[in-house]
Amino acid sequence: MAAELNKRKTLFSKGLDSFFEGCAELAGFTAQVFKEGIKPPYEFREILSQCYEIGIKSFILVGVTAFILGLVLVMQSRPTMVEFGAGSFLPAMSSISIVREIGPLVTALICAGKIGSGISAELGSMKVTEQIDAMEVSGTNPFKYLVATRITATTLMIPILTVYADCISLMGAFTGSNIKDQVNIHFFFNRVFEALAYKDIVPSFTKTFFFGFAIGLVGCTKGYNSKKGTEGVGKAANASVVIAMLSVIVIDMVVTQISSMLGYL
C-alpha cells in the first residue's frame, strides 16, 4: 500500500514538474516572439505566404463546418421555440448565438486542430532534420523567419476566418429555417441585424485575435522545441492540438468574464 502511494506521489510530482516546465517554456518563447517580432527587418513576404497557407487554404473546411453548424443549430432549436410560441425569434437567436460564441469558438477549435498541428509538424520536421541549424549557420534568423511570421499570420487570419464563418453559418441558419417553413431572405436577415448590437460584436471579434495568437504560439513552441526524431514530431503535433484547444477554451472563458464585468453581456 505504501509503495503504491509513493508511486502515485512520484507520478503526480513528475506531472506537476512537466506542467510548470511547459509553462516556463511557453513564457520564454512568448518573450522571444515579442523581442524578435518587434525589431526590424520584417519578413512581409513570408507573412503573406503564411497568411495564404493558414487562411486561404482553410476557407473550404471552415466554410463547410460553419454552414452545417448554422443549419443544425436552427433545426435543433426550431421545434422547442415553436412549441413555446417563439418561432419568430429564431433569426435573432441564431445571429446572437453564432456571432457571440459559436462562430468564434468553433472556428478557433477547427484552426487549432488543422493549423496548430500543421505548424508544429512543419517546424518539428525542420528541427529534427537540422534545417533550422543550417539557417542559423547561413546567417538567417530562423526565429524571426519561421516563428514570428507564423504567429503574426495566425493572429491576423483567425479573425478573418471567424467573420467568414459567421456569414456562412448565418446562411446555413437561413437554409435551416426554410426546410419546414418558407422564410423570406429579407425578413430573416433584417431580424438578424436588428438583434445584433455593438456589445455582441466587439468582444467576440476581439477575442479571435487572442485565439489566433495562442494557436500560433503553441504550434510554434511545440514544433520548434521538438526532440527525439520523428517520434518527437508526432508527439509535438499531438501536444500542440491539445494545448491549443485548451488555451482557446480558457481564453474564451476569461474574455467572457471580462466582457461581463465591463457590461458587454
N, C-alpha and C positions, 0 to 999 in steps of 0.2 A: 504493500500500500504506500509506504513512504517512498519507495523507488519510483512508483508511478506518479506520485505527487511531484517529486523532484523533476521528473521528465517533463511533466506539463509546465512546470515553472520555467524550465530551460527553454522549451518551445515558445512560451509566451514572451520570455525575455528576448529571444532571438527575433521574434516578430516585431516587438517594440523597437529594438535596435534598428531593424531593417526599415521600419516606418520613419523613424527620425533621420536616418541616413538619407532616405529618399527625399524627405522634406528639405534637408540641408543641401542636397544636390540640386533640387529644383530651385531653391532660393539663390544659390550661387550662379546657376545657369541664367536665371532671370536678370540678375545684376549684370552679368556679362552681355546679355542681349541688349539692355539699355545702353551700356557703355559702348558697344560696337555699333549699335544701330543709329546712335545719335551723331557720332562723328563722321565726317566725310572721308573718302568719297562714297557716294551712294550707288548701289547697283540697280539702277532703274530698269535696265533691260531684263535683268534676271527677275526682278519683282513682277514685271509684266508677264514674263514667261510663266512664272509660278501662279499668277492670277488666272491665266488661261488654263493651266493644268489643274488647279484646285477648283476654280469656279465654273468656267465654261463647260468643262468635261463632266461636271456634276449636275448639270441642268436637267438631263433626262431622268436620272434617278430621283432627284429632289422633286421634279415636276410630277412624275407618276405617283410617288408616295403622297405628295400633297393633295393631288386630285382624289385619290382613294380615301384619304383622311377626311376631306370635306364631305364626300359622298356618304361615307359610313356614319359620320357624326350626325348628319341630318336624318338618315334612315333610322338610326337608333333613337334619336331624340323625338322625332315626329309623333309616334304613337302616344307617348306619355304626355306631350304638350297638347295634342289634340284632345286627349281624354280630359284634361283639366281646362279645356277651352282656351288654350293659349297658342293655338296654331299660327296665328298671325304674328307672333313674336319669334317665329323660327328664324327669319333672316337676321334679326338683331342678336339673338342668342348665338347664331353661327359666327357672325362677324366679331363679336366680343370675345368668344371662346378662342377663335383662330388667331386673331391679332394679338390678344393679350398674352396667351400662354401656349396654346397647342402648336401654332406655327413656328415660333422661335425655338421652342424646346425640342420638338421632333426634328426640325431641320438641323439643329446643333448635334443631336444624337446620331443622326444619319451621317453627318460630316465627321463626327468623332470616329465612327467606325470605318468610313471609307478613306477620308483624308488623313486622319491621325495614324492609322495603320500603314498607309502608303508612304507617308513622310518617314515614319520610324523604320520601315523596311528598307527604304532607299538609302537613308543615311547610315543605317546599320550595315548594309552591304558594302557601302563605300568605306566604312570604318574597318571592317574585317579584311577587306582586300587591300588596305593601306593606301587607298586613293586620297584620303584626307591628309595622310602624312606626306604624300607626294606633292599635294598642293602647298603645304607649308614649306617644303624644301624649295619649290619653284618660286617662292616669294608671294604667293597669293594668300590672303587671309581667309581660310576656309569658314571660319565662324561668321564673318560678315557675308560671304558669298552664299553659303549654304543655309545657315540658320536664320540670320536676321531677315533675309529675303522671304523665306517661307513663312515665318511668323507674321511679317508685315502683310503678306498675301492672304493668309487666313483671317487676319484681323479685318482686312478690307472686304473680303469676298463673302464671309458668313452673313453680314448684314444684307448684302445684295441678294444672296440666295434666300434669305428669310423673306424679304419683300416679294421676291418672285414666288416663293412657296405660298405666301399668304394669298396672293392674287389667284394662283392656280387652285388653291384649296377652296376659295370662295366660289370659283366656277364649279368645282365639284359639289359644293353645297347647293348651288342653284340647280345643278343636274339632279341631285337627290330630291330636291323639292318638287321636281317635275315628273318623278317616277309615278306617283299616285295622284298628284294634282297638277293643274295647269296654272303655273305661276308666271306672270309677265316679267320679263327680264328687267324692265324699267322699274316696276314696283319693287322687285326683290332688291336691286342694288340701291334704290332710294332709301329703303328701310335699313340696308346695311350701313350706308354712310350717315344716316340720321342717328344711328345707335352709337357710332364711334365718336369719341371725344379726344381732345388733346391729351388727357391723362391716361387714355388707353394706349396711345401710340408711342409716346415718348419713353416710358420705362421699358416697354417691350423691345423697342428699337435700340435703345442704349445698351441693354444687356447683351445684345448679339455681338457687340464689339468685344466684350469680355469673354464671351463664348469662343469667338474666333481666336483671340489671343491665347486662351487656355488650351485649345485644341492644338494649335501650332507649337506652343511651348512644350507641352507634354510629349508630342510626337518627336520633336527635335531633341529633347533631353534624352529620351529613351534610345533613340537611334544613334545619336552622336556618342553616347557613352556605352553602347552595347559591347559585349565581350564574348569570348568563348566560341568564336567562329559562327557557322550558320545556325547552330542551336541557339546561340545568344541573340541572333537577329530575330528568330521566331519568337523567343521569349520577350524581346523588346517590343515587337509589334503587338503581341497579345497584351502586354502590360500597358502599352500606350492607349489602347482602345478602352480597357477597363478604367484606367485612371482618368482619361479624358472625359468619359461618360459620367463618372462620379463627380468630376470637377464641374461639369456643366450643370448637374443637378444641384450641387452645393451653391454655385454662383446664382442659379435661378432662385433658390430659397432666400439667399442673402439679399438679392436685389428686390424681391417681393416684399421682404420685411422692411427694407429701407423705403421703398415706394409707399408702403402702408403708413410708415411713420411720417412721411412728408405729405401725406394726404392725397396721394395719387390713386389709392384703392379705397 
